[in-house]
């Protein structure tokens, strides 16, 4: 295995950077001793913000997100909308770099019209935004695209996409879920255990310290403390050893611009997701209320493609594949694919993008031509 912070190797610490909840809490089991550290984390400077790898235009600019369009608005077929994770890091994970871009992979494999959510870092004015706020604006984006899309949910963007498909079934032509926790009680992963062991008050204190927001710097500090030797010593030693390697420096700079620029989350959204989705598992139980109505996964009837990683300990394959028994989509219209590797490699890993996603692109195209 390559060193943990080698950007070409999808570093282990980035495997723990997408989910917005548990890695932070695991790193701060002694809460009282962590408060000073968290306050100091607010003063950390970061490198320039990450950039999108592919030329695009902003089709919509909403309070929660920018809707980025990577192809001509009049392109043929039902649009493919990537719902990037809103969990602490930039949506550029969907278009990270040449050779590590889901956007480019879809475009190069026959998909004509590709867009992506670009979730905004929360401001103090956004602190009361709830899951409903994000669901409503995702719905507005779909309406702007003609009222129907092929929806591709990545990680935490997967449960939001599934909610949209349950609330507005006719608006989803097909559904792709990659590393998405559909049943958070499924399997036996560490996230599940953490969900049921840490009190909600821990997270409420962090939000209170953030003035109603969950500061991205707090989460970043927690992720780093998962691997302190790596984050505060080893990666700098390797950087020194590779100072004459321009390729290494370029890759490192690219990764750090993504990893060291976390997003702030609205406190209400953050706490609602922890309590209702990860602690109480309300969505899988049919008890989650979205836009005024209880959401029933049996109302999800679109053809569905489920992608999971063999070594993914953030969203275990059981949490993804549980959709087969929960969705209303018939089993013969659900495809399950298990690939080698961990969590973040599902979206930006060279191997998975080269070997799994071209087939997914063709599956989307086939469903675009069919009745859905």
C-alpha positions as CSV (number, residue, x, y, z in Angstrom):
1,X,0.0,0.0,0.0
2,X,1.2,3.5,-0.8
3,X,1.9,6.0,2.0
4,X,-1.3,7.3,3.6
5,X,-1.0,10.8,2.3
6,X,0.0,10.0,-1.3
7,X,-2.9,11.6,-3.2
8,X,-2.7,9.0,-6.0
9,X,-3.3,6.2,-3.5
10,X,-6.6,7.6,-2.1
11,X,-5.1,8.1,1.4
12,X,-6.7,6.3,4.4
13,X,-7.4,9.6,6.1
14,X,-9.6,10.7,3.2
15,X,-11.5,7.4,3.6
16,X,-12.6,9.0,6.9
17,X,-13.3,12.4,5.6
18,X,-16.6,12.1,3.8
19,X,-19.0,11.2,6.6
20,X,-19.7,14.2,8.7
21,X,-20.3,12.5,12.1
22,X,-18.4,9.7,13.6
23,X,-14.7,10.1,12.9
24,X,-14.7,13.4,14.8
25,X,-16.4,11.9,17.8
26,X,-14.1,8.9,17.9
27,X,-11.1,11.2,18.0
28,X,-12.5,13.2,20.9
29,X,-13.8,10.6,23.4
30,X,-12.7,12.9,26.3
31,X,-14.9,15.8,25.5
32,X,-13.7,18.2,28.2
33,X,-10.1,17.9,27.2
34,X,-11.0,18.6,23.6
35,X,-12.6,22.0,23.9
36,X,-9.4,24.0,23.9
37,X,-8.2,22.0,20.9
38,X,-11.4,22.7,19.0
39,X,-11.2,26.4,19.7
40,X,-7.6,26.5,18.4
41,X,-8.7,24.7,15.3
42,X,-10.8,27.7,14.3
43,X,-7.5,29.7,13.8
44,X,-6.0,27.2,11.2
45,X,-5.3,28.7,7.8
46,X,-6.0,26.6,4.7
47,X,-4.6,26.4,1.2
48,X,-6.6,27.8,-1.8
49,X,-10.0,26.2,-2.3
50,X,-10.3,23.2,-4.6
51,X,-11.2,23.7,-8.3
52,X,-13.4,21.7,-10.6
53,X,-11.4,19.7,-13.1
54,X,-13.9,20.1,-16.0
55,X,-15.2,23.3,-17.6
56,X,-18.7,24.1,-16.5
57,X,-21.3,26.8,-16.1
58,X,-23.5,27.6,-13.1
59,X,-27.1,26.9,-14.2
60,X,-28.7,27.8,-10.9
61,X,-27.5,29.6,-7.8
62,X,-29.6,28.6,-4.9
63,X,-29.2,29.3,-1.2
64,X,-27.8,25.8,-0.5
65,X,-26.0,25.1,-3.7
66,X,-24.9,26.0,-7.2
67,X,-26.1,23.6,-9.9
68,X,-23.1,23.1,-12.2
69,X,-23.6,22.0,-15.8
70,X,-20.8,20.2,-17.7
71,X,-22.4,19.9,-21.1
72,X,-24.6,21.9,-23.4
73,X,-28.1,22.6,-21.9
74,X,-29.7,21.3,-25.1
75,X,-27.9,17.9,-25.0
76,X,-30.1,14.9,-25.9
77,X,-31.6,12.7,-23.3
78,X,-32.7,13.0,-19.7
79,X,-30.1,14.8,-17.7
80,X,-27.8,13.0,-15.3
81,X,-27.6,14.8,-12.0
82,X,-24.8,13.9,-9.6
83,X,-25.8,14.6,-6.0
84,X,-22.4,15.1,-4.3
85,X,-22.0,14.5,-0.5
86,X,-22.8,17.4,1.8
87,X,-20.8,16.1,4.7
88,X,-17.9,18.4,5.3
89,X,-15.8,18.5,2.1
90,X,-16.2,20.2,-1.3
91,X,-18.5,18.7,-4.0
92,X,-15.4,18.7,-6.3
93,X,-15.0,15.1,-5.2
94,X,-17.3,14.4,-8.2
95,X,-14.8,16.1,-10.6
96,X,-11.6,15.9,-8.6
97,X,-8.9,15.7,-11.3
98,X,-8.3,14.3,-14.8
99,X,-8.3,10.6,-14.5
100,X,-10.1,10.9,-11.1
101,X,-13.3,12.5,-12.3
102,X,-16.8,10.9,-12.3
103,X,-18.0,13.8,-14.4
104,X,-15.4,13.1,-17.1
105,X,-16.0,9.4,-16.9
106,X,-19.7,9.7,-17.6
107,X,-19.1,12.2,-20.4
108,X,-16.5,10.0,-22.1
109,X,-18.8,7.0,-21.9
110,X,-21.7,8.3,-23.8
111,X,-23.7,10.3,-21.3
112,X,-24.6,13.6,-23.0
113,X,-25.9,15.9,-20.3
114,X,-24.1,15.9,-16.9
115,X,-24.7,18.2,-13.9
116,X,-23.6,18.2,-10.3
117,X,-24.7,19.8,-7.1
118,X,-22.1,22.1,-5.6
119,X,-23.2,22.4,-2.0
120,X,-22.2,25.7,-0.3
121,X,-20.5,26.1,3.0
122,X,-23.1,27.2,5.6
123,X,-23.2,30.8,6.8
124,X,-24.7,31.9,10.1
125,X,-27.9,32.8,8.2
126,X,-28.2,29.2,7.1
127,X,-27.9,27.7,10.6
128,X,-31.6,26.7,10.7
129,X,-31.6,25.0,7.3
130,X,-32.9,21.5,7.7
131,X,-32.9,18.3,5.6
132,X,-36.2,19.6,4.1
133,X,-34.3,22.7,2.9
134,X,-31.9,20.6,0.9
135,X,-34.5,18.3,-0.3
136,X,-36.6,21.2,-1.6
137,X,-33.7,22.8,-3.5
138,X,-32.7,19.4,-5.0
139,X,-36.3,19.2,-6.2
140,X,-36.1,22.7,-7.6
141,X,-33.0,21.9,-9.5
142,X,-34.7,18.8,-11.1
143,X,-37.7,21.0,-12.0
144,X,-35.3,23.4,-13.8
145,X,-34.0,20.5,-15.8
146,X,-37.4,19.5,-17.1
147,X,-38.8,17.6,-14.2
148,X,-36.9,14.3,-14.5
149,X,-33.3,13.1,-14.1
150,X,-31.1,10.1,-13.8
151,X,-30.0,10.7,-10.2
152,X,-26.5,9.7,-9.0
153,X,-26.1,9.9,-5.2
154,X,-22.7,9.7,-3.7
155,X,-22.3,8.7,0.0
156,X,-24.4,11.1,2.1
157,X,-25.8,12.5,-1.2
158,X,-27.3,9.0,-1.6
159,X,-29.8,9.2,1.2
160,X,-30.9,12.6,0.0
161,X,-31.3,11.3,-3.5
162,X,-33.3,8.3,-2.2
163,X,-35.5,10.7,-0.2
164,X,-36.2,12.6,-3.4
165,X,-37.0,9.4,-5.2
166,X,-39.4,8.4,-2.5
167,X,-41.1,11.8,-2.3
168,X,-41.3,12.4,-6.0
169,X,-41.0,9.0,-7.7
170,X,-41.9,10.3,-11.2
171,X,-39.0,12.7,-11.2
172,X,-36.3,9.9,-11.1
173,X,-35.8,8.1,-14.3
174,X,-33.1,5.9,-12.8
175,X,-31.2,5.9,-9.5
176,X,-27.5,5.2,-8.8
177,X,-26.3,5.0,-5.2
178,X,-22.6,4.7,-4.5
179,X,-21.4,4.1,-0.9
180,X,-24.8,5.4,0.3
181,X,-26.1,4.5,3.8
182,X,-29.7,3.5,3.1
183,X,-30.2,1.3,6.2
184,X,-27.8,2.6,8.8
185,X,-28.5,-0.3,11.1
186,X,-27.4,-2.9,8.6
187,X,-24.1,-4.8,8.9
188,X,-21.7,-4.5,11.7
189,X,-19.5,-1.6,10.8
190,X,-17.8,0.8,13.3
191,X,-20.1,3.7,12.2
192,X,-23.1,1.8,13.4
193,X,-21.6,1.1,16.8
194,X,-20.5,4.7,17.1
195,X,-24.0,5.9,16.2
196,X,-25.6,4.1,19.1
197,X,-22.9,4.8,21.7
198,X,-22.2,8.5,21.6
199,X,-24.8,10.9,23.2
200,X,-26.5,13.5,21.0
201,X,-25.4,16.1,23.6
202,X,-21.8,15.7,22.3
203,X,-22.8,17.0,18.9
204,X,-25.1,19.6,20.3
205,X,-22.2,21.1,22.2
206,X,-20.1,21.3,19.0
207,X,-22.9,23.1,17.2
208,X,-23.4,25.5,20.2
209,X,-19.6,26.3,20.0
210,X,-20.1,27.0,16.3
211,X,-22.8,29.5,16.9
212,X,-25.5,27.2,15.4
213,X,-23.2,25.7,12.7
214,X,-21.1,22.6,12.7
215,X,-17.7,24.1,11.8
216,X,-15.8,22.3,9.2
217,X,-12.6,23.0,11.1
218,X,-13.9,21.1,14.0
219,X,-14.5,18.1,11.8
220,X,-11.1,18.4,10.2
221,X,-9.4,18.5,13.5
222,X,-11.2,15.3,14.5
223,X,-10.3,13.5,11.2
224,X,-6.7,14.4,11.7
225,X,-6.7,13.1,15.2
226,X,-7.8,9.7,13.9
227,X,-4.2,9.5,12.5
228,X,-2.1,12.0,14.5
229,X,1.3,10.5,13.6
230,X,0.4,10.6,10.0
231,X,-1.1,14.0,10.0
232,X,1.3,15.9,12.1
233,X,4.6,14.2,11.3
234,X,4.9,11.5,8.6
235,X,3.3,13.4,5.7
236,X,5.7,16.3,6.2
237,X,8.7,13.9,6.3
238,X,7.5,12.5,2.9
239,X,7.0,15.9,1.6
240,X,10.6,16.9,2.4
241,X,11.8,13.7,0.8
242,X,10.0,14.5,-2.4
243,X,10.7,18.2,-2.8
244,X,12.3,17.6,-6.1
245,X,9.5,15.5,-7.5
246,X,7.2,18.0,-9.3
247,X,4.5,15.3,-9.9
248,X,4.4,14.4,-6.2
249,X,4.2,18.1,-5.2
250,X,1.4,18.8,-7.7
251,X,-0.6,15.8,-6.5
252,X,-0.1,16.7,-2.9
253,X,-1.1,20.3,-3.5
254,X,-4.3,19.1,-5.3
255,X,-5.3,16.8,-2.4
256,X,-4.5,19.3,0.3
257,X,-6.7,22.0,-1.4
258,X,-9.6,19.6,-1.1
259,X,-8.8,18.0,2.3
260,X,-7.8,21.2,4.1
261,X,-10.9,23.2,3.1
262,X,-13.8,21.7,5.0
263,X,-17.3,23.1,4.7
264,X,-19.4,24.3,7.6
265,X,-22.8,22.6,8.0
266,X,-26.1,24.1,9.3
267,X,-26.5,22.9,12.9
268,X,-30.1,21.9,12.4
269,X,-29.4,19.8,9.4
270,X,-26.4,18.2,11.0
271,X,-28.1,17.3,14.3
272,X,-31.2,16.1,12.4
273,X,-29.2,13.8,10.3
274,X,-27.4,12.3,13.3
275,X,-30.5,11.8,15.4
276,X,-33.1,10.8,12.8
277,X,-31.0,9.0,10.2
278,X,-28.0,7.5,12.1
279,X,-29.3,7.0,15.6
280,X,-33.0,6.3,14.9
281,X,-32.8,5.1,11.3
282,X,-36.1,6.7,10.6
283,X,-35.8,6.7,6.8
284,X,-35.3,2.9,6.5
285,X,-38.2,2.4,9.0
286,X,-40.6,4.6,7.0
287,X,-40.8,7.1,9.8
288,X,-38.8,10.1,8.3
289,X,-41.0,13.1,7.4
290,X,-39.8,14.8,4.2
291,X,-41.5,17.9,2.9
292,X,-44.6,17.3,5.0
293,X,-45.0,13.5,4.3
294,X,-43.7,10.3,5.7
295,X,-41.3,8.9,3.2
296,X,-41.8,5.2,2.3
297,X,-38.9,3.5,0.4
298,X,-41.5,1.3,-1.3
299,X,-42.4,4.4,-3.3
300,X,-39.0,4.2,-4.9
301,X,-39.7,2.4,-8.1
302,X,-37.0,3.6,-10.5
303,X,-34.4,1.2,-11.9
304,X,-31.5,1.2,-9.3
305,X,-27.8,0.6,-9.4
306,X,-26.1,0.0,-6.1
307,X,-22.3,0.3,-5.8
308,X,-20.4,-0.6,-2.7
309,X,-16.7,-1.1,-1.7
310,X,-15.4,-4.4,-0.2
311,X,-13.2,-2.5,2.3
312,X,-15.6,0.4,3.0
313,X,-15.9,0.8,6.7
314,X,-17.7,4.1,6.4
315,X,-20.7,2.8,4.5
316,X,-20.6,-1.0,4.7
317,X,-21.9,-2.9,1.7
318,X,-24.8,-4.2,3.8
319,X,-26.0,-0.6,4.3
320,X,-26.0,0.0,0.6
321,X,-27.4,-3.3,-0.6
322,X,-30.3,-3.2,2.0
323,X,-32.0,-1.1,-0.6
324,X,-33.0,-4.3,-2.4
325,X,-35.4,-5.3,0.3
326,X,-36.6,-1.8,1.2
327,X,-37.2,-0.2,-2.2
328,X,-40.4,-0.7,-4.2
329,X,-38.2,-1.4,-7.3
330,X,-38.5,-5.0,-8.4
331,X,-35.4,-7.1,-7.7
332,X,-34.8,-7.7,-11.4
333,X,-34.4,-4.0,-11.9
334,X,-31.8,-3.5,-9.2
335,X,-28.2,-4.1,-10.0
336,X,-25.7,-4.7,-7.2
337,X,-21.9,-4.3,-7.7
338,X,-19.2,-4.8,-5.1
339,X,-15.8,-3.5,-6.0
340,X,-12.4,-3.7,-4.3
341,X,-11.3,-0.8,-2.1
342,X,-12.7,1.6,0.4
343,X,-15.1,4.5,0.5
344,X,-13.8,7.5,-1.3
345,X,-12.3,5.3,-4.1
346,X,-15.9,4.6,-5.2
347,X,-16.1,8.2,-6.5
348,X,-12.5,9.2,-7.4
349,X,-10.4,6.0,-7.5
350,X,-8.6,5.4,-10.8
351,X,-9.5,1.7,-10.9
352,X,-13.2,2.0,-10.0
353,X,-13.7,4.9,-12.4
354,X,-12.0,2.9,-15.2
355,X,-13.6,-0.5,-14.5
356,X,-17.0,0.1,-12.8
357,X,-18.4,3.5,-13.9
358,X,-18.3,3.0,-17.7
359,X,-20.7,0.1,-17.2
360,X,-22.9,2.3,-15.0
361,X,-22.9,4.9,-17.7
362,X,-24.1,2.4,-20.2
363,X,-26.7,1.2,-17.8
364,X,-28.0,4.8,-17.4
365,X,-28.1,5.2,-21.2
366,X,-30.1,2.0,-21.6
367,X,-32.6,3.2,-19.0
368,X,-32.8,6.5,-20.7
369,X,-34.0,4.8,-23.9
370,X,-36.4,2.5,-22.0
371,X,-39.5,3.3,-20.0
372,X,-37.7,3.7,-16.7
